[in-house]
């Protein structure tokens, strides 16, 4: 775990706390970061869809 100090707008943090199931600010920020990473990965996968061929991999 890495400690980092950031300055965030109070209104933004308050809104984040309302829309996440987090119990504290740290958890809320972690959830928000994880969600952003997940969405970015999904964007990449969507762009790749239809490009190239999907191959079924035989199990050994």
PDBQT receptor file of N, H, CA, C and O in Angstrom, charges set to zero:
ATOM      1  N   UNK A   1       0.855  -1.174   0.000  1.00  0.00    +0.000 N 
ATOM      2  CA  UNK A   1       0.000   0.000   0.000  1.00  0.00    +0.000 C 
ATOM      3  C   UNK A   1       0.891   1.224   0.000  1.00  0.00    +0.000 C 
ATOM      4  O   UNK A   1       1.894   1.279   0.711  1.00  0.00    +0.000 OA
ATOM      5  N   UNK A   2       0.517   2.201  -0.800  1.00  0.00    +0.000 N 
ATOM      6  H   UNK A   2      -0.298   2.156  -1.378  1.00  0.00    +0.000 HD
ATOM      7  CA  UNK A   2       1.276   3.436  -0.901  1.00  0.00    +0.000 C 
ATOM      8  C   UNK A   2       0.437   4.586  -0.372  1.00  0.00    +0.000 C 
ATOM      9  O   UNK A   2      -0.739   4.712  -0.715  1.00  0.00    +0.000 OA
ATOM     10  N   UNK A   3       1.028   5.414   0.450  1.00  0.00    +0.000 N 
ATOM     11  H   UNK A   3       1.983   5.312   0.729  1.00  0.00    +0.000 HD
ATOM     12  CA  UNK A   3       0.331   6.600   0.971  1.00  0.00    +0.000 C 
ATOM     13  C   UNK A   3       0.572   7.757   0.026  1.00  0.00    +0.000 C 
ATOM     14  O   UNK A   3       1.696   7.999  -0.412  1.00  0.00    +0.000 OA
ATOM     15  N   UNK A   4      -0.500   8.469  -0.283  1.00  0.00    +0.000 N 
ATOM     16  H   UNK A   4      -1.414   8.272   0.073  1.00  0.00    +0.000 HD
ATOM     17  CA  UNK A   4      -0.414   9.622  -1.166  1.00  0.00    +0.000 C 
ATOM     18  C   UNK A   4      -1.329  10.707  -0.627  1.00  0.00    +0.000 C 
ATOM     19  O   UNK A   4      -2.444  10.434  -0.183  1.00  0.00    +0.000 OA
ATOM     20  N   UNK A   5      -0.851  11.922  -0.670  1.00  0.00    +0.000 N 
ATOM     21  H   UNK A   5       0.055  12.144  -1.031  1.00  0.00    +0.000 HD
ATOM     22  CA  UNK A   5      -1.673  13.052  -0.253  1.00  0.00    +0.000 C 
ATOM     23  C   UNK A   5      -2.166  13.771  -1.496  1.00  0.00    +0.000 C 
ATOM     24  O   UNK A   5      -1.372  14.164  -2.351  1.00  0.00    +0.000 OA
ATOM     25  N   UNK A   6      -3.471  13.942  -1.593  1.00  0.00    +0.000 N 
ATOM     26  H   UNK A   6      -4.116  13.623  -0.898  1.00  0.00    +0.000 HD
ATOM     27  CA  UNK A   6      -4.056  14.675  -2.714  1.00  0.00    +0.000 C 
ATOM     28  C   UNK A   6      -5.064  15.676  -2.181  1.00  0.00    +0.000 C 
ATOM     29  O   UNK A   6      -5.643  15.488  -1.111  1.00  0.00    +0.000 OA
ATOM     30  N   UNK A   7      -5.262  16.728  -2.934  1.00  0.00    +0.000 N 
ATOM     31  H   UNK A   7      -4.791  16.880  -3.803  1.00  0.00    +0.000 HD
ATOM     32  CA  UNK A   7      -6.266  17.721  -2.575  1.00  0.00    +0.000 C 
ATOM     33  C   UNK A   7      -7.415  17.581  -3.554  1.00  0.00    +0.000 C 
ATOM     34  O   UNK A   7      -7.232  17.733  -4.762  1.00  0.00    +0.000 OA
ATOM     35  N   UNK A   8      -8.606  17.291  -3.031  1.00  0.00    +0.000 N 
ATOM     36  H   UNK A   8      -8.755  17.168  -2.050  1.00  0.00    +0.000 HD
ATOM     37  CA  UNK A   8      -9.788  17.075  -3.861  1.00  0.00    +0.000 C 
ATOM     38  C   UNK A   8     -10.876  18.066  -3.473  1.00  0.00    +0.000 C 
ATOM     39  O   UNK A   8     -10.995  18.430  -2.303  1.00  0.00    +0.000 OA
ATOM     40  N   UNK A   9     -11.666  18.501  -4.441  1.00  0.00    +0.000 N 
ATOM     41  H   UNK A   9     -11.569  18.205  -5.391  1.00  0.00    +0.000 HD
ATOM     42  CA  UNK A   9     -12.773  19.392  -4.112  1.00  0.00    +0.000 C 
ATOM     43  C   UNK A   9     -13.765  18.697  -3.175  1.00  0.00    +0.000 C 
ATOM     44  O   UNK A   9     -14.161  17.556  -3.415  1.00  0.00    +0.000 OA
ATOM     45  N   UNK A  10     -14.154  19.380  -2.128  1.00  0.00    +0.000 N 
ATOM     46  H   UNK A  10     -13.832  20.307  -1.933  1.00  0.00    +0.000 HD
ATOM     47  CA  UNK A  10     -15.054  18.822  -1.121  1.00  0.00    +0.000 C 
ATOM     48  C   UNK A  10     -16.359  18.318  -1.745  1.00  0.00    +0.000 C 
ATOM     49  O   UNK A  10     -16.850  17.246  -1.393  1.00  0.00    +0.000 OA
ATOM     50  N   UNK A  11     -16.914  19.102  -2.675  1.00  0.00    +0.000 N 
ATOM     51  H   UNK A  11     -16.515  19.973  -2.961  1.00  0.00    +0.000 HD
ATOM     52  CA  UNK A  11     -18.183  18.723  -3.301  1.00  0.00    +0.000 C 
ATOM     53  C   UNK A  11     -18.050  17.410  -4.073  1.00  0.00    +0.000 C 
ATOM     54  O   UNK A  11     -18.958  16.578  -4.070  1.00  0.00    +0.000 OA
ATOM     55  N   UNK A  12     -16.915  17.242  -4.726  1.00  0.00    +0.000 N 
ATOM     56  H   UNK A  12     -16.178  17.918  -4.728  1.00  0.00    +0.000 HD
ATOM     57  CA  UNK A  12     -16.671  16.025  -5.494  1.00  0.00    +0.000 C 
ATOM     58  C   UNK A  12     -16.576  14.805  -4.572  1.00  0.00    +0.000 C 
ATOM     59  O   UNK A  12     -17.143  13.753  -4.867  1.00  0.00    +0.000 OA
ATOM     60  N   UNK A  13     -15.874  14.949  -3.480  1.00  0.00    +0.000 N 
ATOM     61  H   UNK A  13     -15.413  15.804  -3.240  1.00  0.00    +0.000 HD
ATOM     62  CA  UNK A  13     -15.738  13.850  -2.522  1.00  0.00    +0.000 C 
ATOM     63  C   UNK A  13     -17.090  13.539  -1.881  1.00  0.00    +0.000 C 
ATOM     64  O   UNK A  13     -17.433  12.370  -1.702  1.00  0.00    +0.000 OA
ATOM     65  N   UNK A  14     -17.853  14.564  -1.536  1.00  0.00    +0.000 N 
ATOM     66  H   UNK A  14     -17.574  15.513  -1.681  1.00  0.00    +0.000 HD
ATOM     67  CA  UNK A  14     -19.179  14.349  -0.952  1.00  0.00    +0.000 C 
ATOM     68  C   UNK A  14     -20.081  13.577  -1.919  1.00  0.00    +0.000 C 
ATOM     69  O   UNK A  14     -20.791  12.655  -1.519  1.00  0.00    +0.000 OA
ATOM     70  N   UNK A  15     -20.041  13.969  -3.199  1.00  0.00    +0.000 N 
ATOM     71  H   UNK A  15     -19.463  14.719  -3.524  1.00  0.00    +0.000 HD
ATOM     72  CA  UNK A  15     -20.861  13.277  -4.193  1.00  0.00    +0.000 C 
ATOM     73  C   UNK A  15     -20.393  11.835  -4.379  1.00  0.00    +0.000 C 
ATOM     74  O   UNK A  15     -21.211  10.926  -4.523  1.00  0.00    +0.000 OA
ATOM     75  N   UNK A  16     -19.089  11.630  -4.376  1.00  0.00    +0.000 N 
ATOM     76  H   UNK A  16     -18.424  12.368  -4.259  1.00  0.00    +0.000 HD
ATOM     77  CA  UNK A  16     -18.535  10.286  -4.489  1.00  0.00    +0.000 C 
ATOM     78  C   UNK A  16     -19.000   9.404  -3.342  1.00  0.00    +0.000 C 
ATOM     79  O   UNK A  16     -19.343   8.240  -3.545  1.00  0.00    +0.000 OA
ATOM     80  N   UNK A  17     -19.010   9.957  -2.145  1.00  0.00    +0.000 N 
ATOM     81  H   UNK A  17     -18.731  10.903  -1.980  1.00  0.00    +0.000 HD
ATOM     82  CA  UNK A  17     -19.456   9.194  -0.974  1.00  0.00    +0.000 C 
ATOM     83  C   UNK A  17     -20.938   8.813  -1.093  1.00  0.00    +0.000 C 
ATOM     84  O   UNK A  17     -21.353   7.770  -0.588  1.00  0.00    +0.000 OA
ATOM     85  N   UNK A  18     -21.722   9.645  -1.752  1.00  0.00    +0.000 N 
ATOM     86  H   UNK A  18     -21.385  10.492  -2.162  1.00  0.00    +0.000 HD
ATOM     87  CA  UNK A  18     -23.151   9.354  -1.927  1.00  0.00    +0.000 C 
ATOM     88  C   UNK A  18     -23.394   8.243  -2.937  1.00  0.00    +0.000 C 
ATOM     89  O   UNK A  18     -24.343   7.473  -2.789  1.00  0.00    +0.000 OA
ATOM     90  N   UNK A  19     -22.559   8.146  -3.956  1.00  0.00    +0.000 N 
ATOM     91  H   UNK A  19     -21.788   8.772  -4.077  1.00  0.00    +0.000 HD
ATOM     92  CA  UNK A  19     -22.817   7.194  -5.037  1.00  0.00    +0.000 C 
ATOM     93  C   UNK A  19     -22.036   5.890  -4.930  1.00  0.00    +0.000 C 
ATOM     94  O   UNK A  19     -22.201   5.005  -5.769  1.00  0.00    +0.000 OA
ATOM     95  N   UNK A  20     -21.191   5.757  -3.917  1.00  0.00    +0.000 N 
ATOM     96  H   UNK A  20     -21.057   6.476  -3.236  1.00  0.00    +0.000 HD
ATOM     97  CA  UNK A  20     -20.464   4.507  -3.728  1.00  0.00    +0.000 C 
ATOM     98  C   UNK A  20     -20.880   3.866  -2.407  1.00  0.00    +0.000 C 
ATOM     99  O   UNK A  20     -21.318   4.555  -1.486  1.00  0.00    +0.000 OA
ATOM    100  N   UNK A  21     -20.740   2.545  -2.321  1.00  0.00    +0.000 N 
ATOM    101  H   UNK A  21     -20.384   1.986  -3.069  1.00  0.00    +0.000 HD
ATOM    102  CA  UNK A  21     -21.090   1.859  -1.078  1.00  0.00    +0.000 C 
ATOM    103  C   UNK A  21     -19.978   1.939  -0.033  1.00  0.00    +0.000 C 
ATOM    104  O   UNK A  21     -20.040   1.253   0.988  1.00  0.00    +0.000 OA
ATOM    105  N   UNK A  22     -18.984   2.752  -0.274  1.00  0.00    +0.000 N 
ATOM    106  H   UNK A  22     -18.934   3.309  -1.103  1.00  0.00    +0.000 HD
ATOM    107  CA  UNK A  22     -17.817   2.836   0.613  1.00  0.00    +0.000 C 
ATOM    108  C   UNK A  22     -18.188   3.399   1.975  1.00  0.00    +0.000 C 
ATOM    109  O   UNK A  22     -19.099   4.215   2.111  1.00  0.00    +0.000 OA
ATOM    110  N   UNK A  23     -17.450   2.936   2.979  1.00  0.00    +0.000 N 
ATOM    111  H   UNK A  23     -16.710   2.273   2.869  1.00  0.00    +0.000 HD
ATOM    112  CA  UNK A  23     -17.683   3.383   4.351  1.00  0.00    +0.000 C 
ATOM    113  C   UNK A  23     -16.820   4.584   4.725  1.00  0.00    +0.000 C 
ATOM    114  O   UNK A  23     -17.094   5.278   5.704  1.00  0.00    +0.000 OA
ATOM    115  N   UNK A  24     -15.772   4.820   3.929  1.00  0.00    +0.000 N 
ATOM    116  H   UNK A  24     -15.550   4.256   3.133  1.00  0.00    +0.000 HD
ATOM    117  CA  UNK A  24     -14.916   5.972   4.212  1.00  0.00    +0.000 C 
ATOM    118  C   UNK A  24     -14.369   6.535   2.906  1.00  0.00    +0.000 C 
ATOM    119  O   UNK A  24     -14.558   5.950   1.840  1.00  0.00    +0.000 OA
ATOM    120  N   UNK A  25     -13.696   7.665   2.998  1.00  0.00    +0.000 N 
ATOM    121  H   UNK A  25     -13.542   8.141   3.864  1.00  0.00    +0.000 HD
ATOM    122  CA  UNK A  25     -13.206   8.353   1.801  1.00  0.00    +0.000 C 
ATOM    123  C   UNK A  25     -12.163   7.537   1.055  1.00  0.00    +0.000 C 
ATOM    124  O   UNK A  25     -12.158   7.504  -0.176  1.00  0.00    +0.000 OA
ATOM    125  N   UNK A  26     -11.290   6.887   1.789  1.00  0.00    +0.000 N 
ATOM    126  H   UNK A  26     -11.293   6.914   2.788  1.00  0.00    +0.000 HD
ATOM    127  CA  UNK A  26     -10.258   6.073   1.142  1.00  0.00    +0.000 C 
ATOM    128  C   UNK A  26     -10.887   4.979   0.298  1.00  0.00    +0.000 C 
ATOM    129  O   UNK A  26     -10.512   4.790  -0.859  1.00  0.00    +0.000 OA
ATOM    130  N   UNK A  27     -11.833   4.264   0.866  1.00  0.00    +0.000 N 
ATOM    131  H   UNK A  27     -12.137   4.417   1.807  1.00  0.00    +0.000 HD
ATOM    132  CA  UNK A  27     -12.513   3.203   0.119  1.00  0.00    +0.000 C 
ATOM    133  C   UNK A  27     -13.251   3.769  -1.087  1.00  0.00    +0.000 C 
ATOM    134  O   UNK A  27     -13.267   3.146  -2.149  1.00  0.00    +0.000 OA
ATOM    135  N   UNK A  28     -13.858   4.933  -0.937  1.00  0.00    +0.000 N 
ATOM    136  H   UNK A  28     -13.845   5.438  -0.075  1.00  0.00    +0.000 HD
ATOM    137  CA  UNK A  28     -14.590   5.556  -2.037  1.00  0.00    +0.000 C 
ATOM    138  C   UNK A  28     -13.651   5.888  -3.194  1.00  0.00    +0.000 C 
ATOM    139  O   UNK A  28     -13.985   5.653  -4.356  1.00  0.00    +0.000 OA
ATOM    140  N   UNK A  29     -12.494   6.427  -2.883  1.00  0.00    +0.000 N 
ATOM    141  H   UNK A  29     -12.222   6.618  -1.940  1.00  0.00    +0.000 HD
ATOM    142  CA  UNK A  29     -11.533   6.764  -3.927  1.00  0.00    +0.000 C 
ATOM    143  C   UNK A  29     -11.009   5.500  -4.592  1.00  0.00    +0.000 C 
ATOM    144  O   UNK A  29     -10.845   5.467  -5.812  1.00  0.00    +0.000 OA
ATOM    145  N   UNK A  30     -10.745   4.466  -3.814  1.00  0.00    +0.000 N 
ATOM    146  H   UNK A  30     -10.877   4.493  -2.824  1.00  0.00    +0.000 HD
ATOM    147  CA  UNK A  30     -10.284   3.192  -4.381  1.00  0.00    +0.000 C 
ATOM    148  C   UNK A  30     -11.333   2.634  -5.332  1.00  0.00    +0.000 C 
ATOM    149  O   UNK A  30     -10.995   2.199  -6.433  1.00  0.00    +0.000 OA
ATOM    150  N   UNK A  31     -12.595   2.638  -4.929  1.00  0.00    +0.000 N 
ATOM    151  H   UNK A  31     -12.870   2.992  -4.035  1.00  0.00    +0.000 HD
ATOM    152  CA  UNK A  31     -13.677   2.147  -5.780  1.00  0.00    +0.000 C 
ATOM    153  C   UNK A  31     -13.736   2.954  -7.076  1.00  0.00    +0.000 C 
ATOM    154  O   UNK A  31     -13.881   2.385  -8.158  1.00  0.00    +0.000 OA
ATOM    155  N   UNK A  32     -13.625   4.270  -6.970  1.00  0.00    +0.000 N 
ATOM    156  H   UNK A  32     -13.507   4.733  -6.091  1.00  0.00    +0.000 HD
ATOM    157  CA  UNK A  32     -13.679   5.138  -8.148  1.00  0.00    +0.000 C 
ATOM    158  C   UNK A  32     -12.520   4.851  -9.102  1.00  0.00    +0.000 C 
ATOM    159  O   UNK A  32     -12.711   4.805 -10.318  1.00  0.00    +0.000 OA
ATOM    160  N   UNK A  33     -11.337   4.661  -8.560  1.00  0.00    +0.000 N 
ATOM    161  H   UNK A  33     -11.182   4.699  -7.573  1.00  0.00    +0.000 HD
ATOM    162  CA  UNK A  33     -10.176   4.359  -9.391  1.00  0.00    +0.000 C 
ATOM    163  C   UNK A  33     -10.347   3.007 -10.076  1.00  0.00    +0.000 C 
ATOM    164  O   UNK A  33     -10.089   2.877 -11.273  1.00  0.00    +0.000 OA
ATOM    165  N   UNK A  34     -10.781   2.005  -9.318  1.00  0.00    +0.000 N 
ATOM    166  H   UNK A  34     -10.991   2.111  -8.346  1.00  0.00    +0.000 HD
ATOM    167  CA  UNK A  34     -10.995   0.678  -9.899  1.00  0.00    +0.000 C 
ATOM    168  C   UNK A  34     -12.041   0.717 -11.010  1.00  0.00    +0.000 C 
ATOM    169  O   UNK A  34     -11.875   0.072 -12.046  1.00  0.00    +0.000 OA
ATOM    170  N   UNK A  35     -13.100   1.460 -10.801  1.00  0.00    +0.000 N 
ATOM    171  H   UNK A  35     -13.235   1.984  -9.960  1.00  0.00    +0.000 HD
ATOM    172  CA  UNK A  35     -14.156   1.572 -11.803  1.00  0.00    +0.000 C 
ATOM    173  C   UNK A  35     -13.633   2.245 -13.070  1.00  0.00    +0.000 C 
ATOM    174  O   UNK A  35     -13.966   1.826 -14.179  1.00  0.00    +0.000 OA
ATOM    175  N   UNK A  36     -12.822   3.279 -12.911  1.00  0.00    +0.000 N 
ATOM    176  H   UNK A  36     -12.552   3.619 -12.011  1.00  0.00    +0.000 HD
ATOM    177  CA  UNK A  36     -12.263   3.973 -14.084  1.00  0.00    +0.000 C 
ATOM    178  C   UNK A  36     -11.345   3.056 -14.868  1.00  0.00    +0.000 C 
ATOM    179  O   UNK A  36     -11.386   3.047 -16.098  1.00  0.00    +0.000 OA
ATOM    180  N   UNK A  37     -10.516   2.283 -14.176  1.00  0.00    +0.000 N 
ATOM    181  H   UNK A  37     -10.483   2.290 -13.177  1.00  0.00    +0.000 HD
ATOM    182  CA  UNK A  37      -9.627   1.332 -14.845  1.00  0.00    +0.000 C 
ATOM    183  C   UNK A  37     -10.448   0.288 -15.590  1.00  0.00    +0.000 C 
ATOM    184  O   UNK A  37     -10.143  -0.043 -16.735  1.00  0.00    +0.000 OA
ATOM    185  N   UNK A  38     -11.479  -0.227 -14.951  1.00  0.00    +0.000 N 
ATOM    186  H   UNK A  38     -11.727   0.041 -14.021  1.00  0.00    +0.000 HD
ATOM    187  CA  UNK A  38     -12.356  -1.229 -15.560  1.00  0.00    +0.000 C 
ATOM    188  C   UNK A  38     -13.003  -0.680 -16.836  1.00  0.00    +0.000 C 
ATOM    189  O   UNK A  38     -13.044  -1.365 -17.858  1.00  0.00    +0.000 OA
ATOM    190  N   UNK A  39     -13.507   0.555 -16.772  1.00  0.00    +0.000 N 
ATOM    191  H   UNK A  39     -13.474   1.111 -15.942  1.00  0.00    +0.000 HD
ATOM    192  CA  UNK A  39     -14.144   1.160 -17.946  1.00  0.00    +0.000 C 
ATOM    193  C   UNK A  39     -13.145   1.362 -19.087  1.00  0.00    +0.000 C 
ATOM    194  O   UNK A  39     -13.474   1.139 -20.252  1.00  0.00    +0.000 OA
ATOM    195  N   UNK A  40     -11.939   1.780 -18.750  1.00  0.00    +0.000 N 
ATOM    196  H   UNK A  40     -11.672   1.961 -17.803  1.00  0.00    +0.000 HD
ATOM    197  CA  UNK A  40     -10.923   1.980 -19.777  1.00  0.00    +0.000 C 
ATOM    198  C   UNK A  40     -10.586   0.662 -20.464  1.00  0.00    +0.000 C 
ATOM    199  O   UNK A  40     -10.452   0.624 -21.687  1.00  0.00    +0.000 OA
ATOM    200  N   UNK A  41     -10.448  -0.418 -19.699  1.00  0.00    +0.000 N 
ATOM    201  H   UNK A  41     -10.557  -0.387 -18.706  1.00  0.00    +0.000 HD
ATOM    202  CA  UNK A  41     -10.166  -1.732 -20.274  1.00  0.00    +0.000 C 
ATOM    203  C   UNK A  41     -11.314  -2.179 -21.173  1.00  0.00    +0.000 C 
ATOM    204  O   UNK A  41     -11.079  -2.780 -22.221  1.00  0.00    +0.000 OA
ATOM    205  N   UNK A  42     -12.546  -1.893 -20.778  1.00  0.00    +0.000 N 
ATOM    206  H   UNK A  42     -12.737  -1.405 -19.926  1.00  0.00    +0.000 HD
ATOM    207  CA  UNK A  42     -13.707  -2.257 -21.592  1.00  0.00    +0.000 C 
ATOM    208  C   UNK A  42     -13.707  -1.470 -22.901  1.00  0.00    +0.000 C 
ATOM    209  O   UNK A  42     -14.060  -2.017 -23.946  1.00  0.00    +0.000 OA
ATOM    210  N   UNK A  43     -13.319  -0.201 -22.860  1.00  0.00    +0.000 N 
ATOM    211  H   UNK A  43     -13.032   0.244 -22.012  1.00  0.00    +0.000 HD
ATOM    212  CA  UNK A  43     -13.224   0.603 -24.081  1.00  0.00    +0.000 C 
ATOM    213  C   UNK A  43     -12.233  -0.021 -25.055  1.00  0.00    +0.000 C 
ATOM    214  O   UNK A  43     -12.498  -0.105 -26.254  1.00  0.00    +0.000 OA
ATOM    215  N   UNK A  44     -11.095  -0.456 -24.535  1.00  0.00    +0.000 N 
ATOM    216  H   UNK A  44     -10.879  -0.388 -23.561  1.00  0.00    +0.000 HD
ATOM    217  CA  UNK A  44     -10.075  -1.076 -25.380  1.00  0.00    +0.000 C 
ATOM    218  C   UNK A  44     -10.623  -2.359 -25.992  1.00  0.00    +0.000 C 
ATOM    219  O   UNK A  44     -10.443  -2.598 -27.187  1.00  0.00    +0.000 OA
ATOM    220  N   UNK A  45     -11.286  -3.185 -25.192  1.00  0.00    +0.000 N 
ATOM    221  H   UNK A  45     -11.432  -2.991 -24.222  1.00  0.00    +0.000 HD
ATOM    222  CA  UNK A  45     -11.850  -4.426 -25.708  1.00  0.00    +0.000 C 
ATOM    223  C   UNK A  45     -12.905  -4.161 -26.774  1.00  0.00    +0.000 C 
ATOM    224  O   UNK A  45     -12.965  -4.876 -27.774  1.00  0.00    +0.000 OA
ATOM    225  N   UNK A  46     -13.735  -3.148 -26.573  1.00  0.00    +0.000 N 
ATOM    226  H   UNK A  46     -13.687  -2.567 -25.760  1.00  0.00    +0.000 HD
ATOM    227  CA  UNK A  46     -14.755  -2.814 -27.565  1.00  0.00    +0.000 C 
ATOM    228  C   UNK A  46     -14.119  -2.386 -28.882  1.00  0.00    +0.000 C 
ATOM    229  O   UNK A  46     -14.610  -2.742 -29.954  1.00  0.00    +0.000 OA
ATOM    230  N   UNK A  47     -13.030  -1.624 -28.808  1.00  0.00    +0.000 N 
ATOM    231  H   UNK A  47     -12.631  -1.335 -27.938  1.00  0.00    +0.000 HD
ATOM    232  CA  UNK A  47     -12.348  -1.195 -30.029  1.00  0.00    +0.000 C 
ATOM    233  C   UNK A  47     -11.744  -2.383 -30.768  1.00  0.00    +0.000 C 
ATOM    234  O   UNK A  47     -11.681  -2.390 -31.998  1.00  0.00    +0.000 OA
ATOM    235  N   UNK A  48     -11.301  -3.387 -30.015  1.00  0.00    +0.000 N 
ATOM    236  H   UNK A  48     -11.352  -3.381 -29.017  1.00  0.00    +0.000 HD
ATOM    237  CA  UNK A  48     -10.673  -4.552 -30.623  1.00  0.00    +0.000 C 
ATOM    238  C   UNK A  48     -11.697  -5.542 -31.176  1.00  0.00    +0.000 C 
ATOM    239  O   UNK A  48     -11.360  -6.374 -32.018  1.00  0.00    +0.000 OA
ATOM    240  N   UNK A  49     -12.933  -5.458 -30.712  1.00  0.00    +0.000 N 
ATOM    241  H   UNK A  49     -13.207  -4.781 -30.029  1.00  0.00    +0.000 HD
ATOM    242  CA  UNK A  49     -13.969  -6.390 -31.159  1.00  0.00    +0.000 C 
ATOM    243  C   UNK A  49     -14.144  -6.277 -32.668  1.00  0.00    +0.000 C 
ATOM    244  O   UNK A  49     -14.282  -5.180 -33.208  1.00  0.00    +0.000 OA
ATOM    245  N   UNK A  50     -14.135  -7.414 -33.335  1.00  0.00    +0.000 N 
ATOM    246  H   UNK A  50     -14.022  -8.306 -32.896  1.00  0.00    +0.000 HD
ATOM    247  CA  UNK A  50     -14.314  -7.427 -34.774  1.00  0.00    +0.000 C 
ATOM    248  C   UNK A  50     -13.025  -7.280 -35.560  1.00  0.00    +0.000 C 
ATOM    249  O   UNK A  50     -13.046  -7.369 -36.788  1.00  0.00    +0.000 OA
ATOM    250  N   UNK A  51     -11.919  -7.061 -34.898  1.00  0.00    +0.000 N 
ATOM    251  H   UNK A  51     -11.902  -6.989 -33.901  1.00  0.00    +0.000 HD
ATOM    252  CA  UNK A  51     -10.623  -6.945 -35.564  1.00  0.00    +0.000 C 
ATOM    253  C   UNK A  51      -9.850  -8.229 -35.308  1.00  0.00    +0.000 C 
ATOM    254  O   UNK A  51      -9.566  -8.578 -34.163  1.00  0.00    +0.000 OA
ATOM    255  N   UNK A  52      -9.522  -8.911 -36.362  1.00  0.00    +0.000 N 
ATOM    256  H   UNK A  52      -9.753  -8.627 -37.293  1.00  0.00    +0.000 HD
ATOM    257  CA  UNK A  52      -8.782 -10.148 -36.198  1.00  0.00    +0.000 C 
ATOM    258  C   UNK A  52      -9.725 -11.321 -35.996  1.00  0.00    +0.000 C 
ATOM    259  O   UNK A  52     -10.946 -11.173 -36.053  1.00  0.00    +0.000 OA
ATOM    260  N   UNK A  53      -9.161 -12.446 -35.767  1.00  0.00    +0.000 N 
ATOM    261  H   UNK A  53      -8.170 -12.566 -35.720  1.00  0.00    +0.000 HD
ATOM    262  CA  UNK A  53      -9.965 -13.661 -35.603  1.00  0.00    +0.000 C 
ATOM    263  C   UNK A  53      -9.794 -14.203 -34.197  1.00  0.00    +0.000 C 
ATOM    264  O   UNK A  53      -8.694 -14.238 -33.646  1.00  0.00    +0.000 OA
ATOM    265  N   UNK A  54     -10.892 -14.616 -33.647  1.00  0.00    +0.000 N 
ATOM    266  H   UNK A  54     -11.785 -14.588 -34.095  1.00  0.00    +0.000 HD
ATOM    267  CA  UNK A  54     -10.874 -15.280 -32.346  1.00  0.00    +0.000 C 
ATOM    268  C   UNK A  54     -10.632 -16.764 -32.611  1.00  0.00    +0.000 C 
ATOM    269  O   UNK A  54     -11.284 -17.368 -33.463  1.00  0.00    +0.000 OA
ATOM    270  N   UNK A  55      -9.720 -17.323 -31.894  1.00  0.00    +0.000 N 
ATOM    271  H   UNK A  55      -9.191 -16.833 -31.201  1.00  0.00    +0.000 HD
ATOM    272  CA  UNK A  55      -9.429 -18.736 -32.059  1.00  0.00    +0.000 C 
ATOM    273  C   UNK A  55      -9.765 -19.477 -30.792  1.00  0.00    +0.000 C 
ATOM    274  O   UNK A  55      -9.450 -19.036 -29.686  1.00  0.00    +0.000 OA
ATOM    275  N   UNK A  56     -10.406 -20.605 -30.970  1.00  0.00    +0.000 N 
ATOM    276  H   UNK A  56     -10.662 -20.962 -31.869  1.00  0.00    +0.000 HD
ATOM    277  CA  UNK A  56     -10.697 -21.449 -29.821  1.00  0.00    +0.000 C 
ATOM    278  C   UNK A  56      -9.415 -22.176 -29.451  1.00  0.00    +0.000 C 
ATOM    279  O   UNK A  56      -8.773 -22.797 -30.298  1.00  0.00    +0.000 OA
ATOM    280  N   UNK A  57      -9.057 -22.095 -28.202  1.00  0.00    +0.000 N 
ATOM    281  H   UNK A  57      -9.578 -21.590 -27.514  1.00  0.00    +0.000 HD
ATOM    282  CA  UNK A  57      -7.837 -22.719 -27.729  1.00  0.00    +0.000 C 
ATOM    283  C   UNK A  57      -8.196 -24.100 -27.195  1.00  0.00    +0.000 C 
ATOM    284  O   UNK A  57      -9.055 -24.235 -26.325  1.00  0.00    +0.000 OA
ATOM    285  N   UNK A  58      -7.533 -25.120 -27.723  1.00  0.00    +0.000 N 
ATOM    286  H   UNK A  58      -6.834 -25.011 -28.430  1.00  0.00    +0.000 HD
ATOM    287  CA  UNK A  58      -7.765 -26.488 -27.276  1.00  0.00    +0.000 C 
ATOM    288  C   UNK A  58      -7.152 -26.690 -25.906  1.00  0.00    +0.000 C 
ATOM    289  O   UNK A  58      -6.021 -26.275 -25.653  1.00  0.00    +0.000 OA
ATOM    290  N   UNK A  59      -7.899 -27.324 -25.030  1.00  0.00    +0.000 N 
ATOM    291  H   UNK A  59      -8.818 -27.661 -25.236  1.00  0.00    +0.000 HD
ATOM    292  CA  UNK A  59      -7.379 -27.617 -23.692  1.00  0.00    +0.000 C 
ATOM    293  C   UNK A  59      -6.540 -28.878 -23.749  1.00  0.00    +0.000 C 
ATOM    294  O   UNK A  59      -6.883 -29.847 -24.426  1.00  0.00    +0.000 OA
ATOM    295  N   UNK A  60      -5.432 -28.843 -23.024  1.00  0.00    +0.000 N 
ATOM    296  H   UNK A  60      -5.154 -28.056 -22.474  1.00  0.00    +0.000 HD
ATOM    297  CA  UNK A  60      -4.529 -30.012 -23.021  1.00  0.00    +0.000 C 
ATOM    298  C   UNK A  60      -5.014 -31.052 -22.052  1.00  0.00    +0.000 C 
ATOM    299  O   UNK A  60      -4.389 -32.103 -21.909  1.00  0.00    +0.000 OA
TER     300      UNK A  60
